[in-house]
């Protein structure tokens, strides 16, 4: 039994506008499964859930983002210095703004989407040449080793590297974006604006998977979601995530 990361969930005041930004940023398509939800997925006949693709769901909420830096963000891949410069220029034209998260002098560019969600445009790196436009989903945490244990057991993704400063997982097929847990001293002070959604495989029992996650250290999370087909949980460090129901 195991779960697969299938999408990054972003809360927004205007799901259509933020979803449109990310679709343009990634060169993907938009659709909607219902009011207040904008789905951002690869085009060309893409069928969700894909074995390795991590999509974006933008969900409307009434609360604006606070000034607190998100604990989860996306890093975008580039193939050359010219591509990075072109992408940064294009993203700013779409409504992205420079963001200062204390990064100092670094070779990547930190931006925020139109509602302030931080993300990075990386310099060209050989390891990200086959990830697609999203190089990695980055999660700030206090203990990367502990996060590697939990998320490695929770999902069927493979652990690529773990140190005291970061832990990196990727799909067992060795393609698609990476999931990285990076050491940070910033404690959680507000609900997560961005989180990861997991999905059981066909034939697996969601309730059994949720029970298994709780034995690994996950806890129930009440966000006022009511009677919904997904289950909201927190990992051992309080990162919010959802286990989706059957599609």
C-alpha positions in Angstrom: 0.0 0.0 0.0 1.2 3.5 -0.8 0.0 6.8 -2.1 1.1 9.0 -4.9 1.5 12.8 -4.9 -0.8 14.0 -7.7 -1.2 17.7 -7.3 -0.2 20.9 -5.5 -3.2 22.7 -4.0 -3.0 26.5 -3.9 -5.6 28.6 -2.1 -6.6 31.9 -3.7 -9.1 34.7 -3.5 -9.5 34.4 -7.3 -8.9 30.8 -8.4 -9.5 31.6 -12.1 -6.9 34.4 -12.2 -4.2 32.5 -10.2 -5.0 29.3 -12.1 -4.6 31.3 -15.4 -1.3 32.6 -14.3 0.1 29.2 -13.5 -1.2 27.7 -16.7 0.5 30.5 -18.7 3.7 30.1 -16.6 3.9 26.3 -17.2 2.4 26.2 -20.7 -0.4 24.0 -19.5 -4.2 24.0 -19.9 -6.9 25.0 -17.5 -10.2 23.3 -16.7 -12.6 23.3 -13.8 -14.2 20.4 -11.8 -16.6 22.8 -10.2 -17.2 26.4 -9.0 -14.3 27.9 -7.1 -11.8 25.3 -8.5 -9.4 25.8 -11.4 -7.4 22.8 -12.5 -4.0 23.4 -14.2 -2.7 20.3 -16.1 -0.5 19.5 -19.1 -2.2 19.6 -22.4 -2.0 17.2 -25.4 -4.5 14.7 -24.3 -3.3 14.6 -20.7 -5.5 12.3 -18.5 -5.5 12.8 -14.7 -4.1 11.1 -12.7 -0.9 10.6 -14.6 1.6 8.2 -13.0 4.2 10.9 -12.5 2.8 14.3 -13.3 2.1 16.7 -10.4 -0.6 19.1 -11.4 -2.0 22.2 -9.7 -5.4 22.8 -8.2 -6.3 26.4 -7.3 -9.1 26.6 -4.8 -11.0 29.7 -3.9 -11.0 30.8 -0.2 -12.2 34.1 1.4 -9.0 34.8 3.2 -6.1 36.6 1.5 -2.5 35.4 1.9 -0.7 36.8 4.9 2.7 38.3 4.7 4.1 35.1 6.1 6.2 33.1 3.6 4.6 29.9 2.4 6.1 26.7 3.8 5.6 25.0 0.5 6.6 26.4 -2.9 7.4 25.5 -6.5 10.7 25.7 -8.2 10.6 26.0 -12.0 13.2 24.5 -14.3 15.0 26.2 -17.1 17.3 24.8 -19.8 19.7 27.8 -20.4 20.6 31.2 -19.1 18.6 32.7 -22.0 15.6 30.6 -21.2 15.7 31.6 -17.5 15.9 35.3 -18.5 13.1 34.9 -21.0 10.9 33.1 -18.5 11.4 35.6 -15.7 10.5 38.4 -18.1 7.4 36.6 -19.3 6.3 35.8 -15.7 6.6 39.4 -14.7 4.5 40.4 -17.7 1.9 37.9 -16.5 1.7 39.5 -13.0 4.6 38.0 -11.0 6.6 40.3 -8.8 10.1 40.0 -7.2 10.0 38.5 -3.7 12.5 38.8 -0.9 12.5 35.8 1.4 16.0 36.5 2.7 17.7 34.6 -0.1 20.6 37.0 -0.5 22.9 36.6 -3.6 21.7 33.4 -5.2 21.8 32.1 -8.9 18.0 31.6 -9.0 15.2 34.2 -9.1 12.6 34.4 -6.4 9.2 35.7 -7.5 5.6 35.7 -6.2 2.5 34.9 -8.2 -0.3 37.5 -8.4 -1.6 36.7 -4.9 1.8 36.6 -3.3 2.6 32.9 -3.4 6.4 32.6 -3.6 8.2 30.5 -6.1 11.6 30.2 -7.7 12.9 30.2 -11.3 16.1 28.1 -11.1 19.3 28.5 -13.1 19.9 25.6 -15.5 20.7 22.4 -13.7 21.4 19.0 -15.4 19.4 17.1 -12.8 16.2 19.0 -13.8 16.4 18.6 -17.5 13.7 15.8 -17.6 11.4 17.1 -14.8 9.1 19.1 -17.0 8.4 22.8 -16.1 8.1 22.1 -12.4 11.6 21.0 -11.2 10.6 20.4 -7.6 8.0 21.0 -4.8 9.9 22.4 -1.8 8.7 22.0 1.7 10.3 23.9 4.6 10.8 21.8 7.7 12.7 21.5 11.0 13.9 17.9 10.5 14.5 16.7 6.9 15.4 13.2 8.0 12.2 12.8 9.9 10.2 14.1 6.9 12.0 11.7 4.7 11.0 8.8 6.9 7.3 9.9 7.0 6.9 10.8 3.4 9.0 7.9 2.1 6.6 5.5 4.0 3.5 7.5 3.0 4.2 7.5 -0.7 5.7 5.2 -3.3 8.3 7.7 -4.2 12.0 6.9 -4.0 14.4 8.6 -1.6 17.3 10.0 -3.6 19.2 11.9 -1.0 18.9 12.7 2.7 21.2 14.8 4.9 20.6 17.0 8.0 19.8 19.9 5.7 17.5 18.4 3.0 15.8 15.2 1.8 14.8 14.5 -1.8 12.2 12.1 -3.2 11.1 11.4 -6.7 8.7 9.0 -8.4 9.7 5.4 -8.6 9.8 5.8 -12.4 12.6 8.4 -12.0 10.7 11.1 -14.0 8.7 14.2 -13.1 9.4 16.7 -10.4 11.3 16.1 -7.1 9.8 16.5 -3.7 12.3 18.2 -1.4 12.2 18.8 2.3 14.6 21.6 3.3 15.7 22.6 6.7 14.3 25.9 7.9 14.1 27.6 11.3 10.8 29.2 10.5 8.0 27.7 12.6 4.5 27.3 11.4 2.3 30.3 12.4 -0.5 30.3 9.9 -2.5 27.7 8.0 -0.7 26.4 4.9 -1.6 28.3 1.7 -0.1 25.6 -0.4 -0.1 21.9 0.2 0.3 18.5 -1.5 -2.6 16.1 -2.3 -2.1 12.4 -2.3 -4.2 9.8 -4.2 -4.6 6.0 -3.5 -4.0 3.6 -6.4 -7.0 1.9 -8.0 -8.2 -0.9 -5.8 -6.6 0.5 -2.7 -8.8 1.5 0.2 -8.6 5.1 1.1 -9.7 4.6 4.7 -7.0 1.9 5.2 -4.4 4.3 3.7 -5.5 7.1 6.1 -5.3 4.7 9.0 -1.8 3.6 7.9 -0.7 7.3 7.7 -1.8 7.8 11.3 0.4 5.0 12.4 3.3 6.8 10.7 2.5 10.0 12.7 -0.2 11.8 10.7 -3.0 13.5 12.6 -6.5 14.5 11.7 -7.0 18.1 10.6 -10.3 20.0 10.8 -10.3 23.0 8.4 -14.1 23.2 8.4 -14.2 21.1 5.3 -17.4 19.3 6.4 -18.5 16.2 4.5 -16.1 15.9 1.6 -14.7 12.9 -0.3 -11.1 13.7 0.7 -9.4 13.5 4.1 -7.4 16.3 5.6 -4.4 15.4 7.7 -1.2 16.9 9.1 2.2 15.3 8.9 4.4 15.0 12.0 5.6 18.6 11.6 2.1 20.1 11.0 2.2 20.4 7.2 -1.3 20.1 5.9 -2.1 17.6 3.2 -5.1 15.7 1.8 -5.8 12.1 0.8 -8.2 12.3 -2.1 -11.1 10.0 -2.8 -11.5 7.8 -5.9 -11.5 9.9 -9.1 
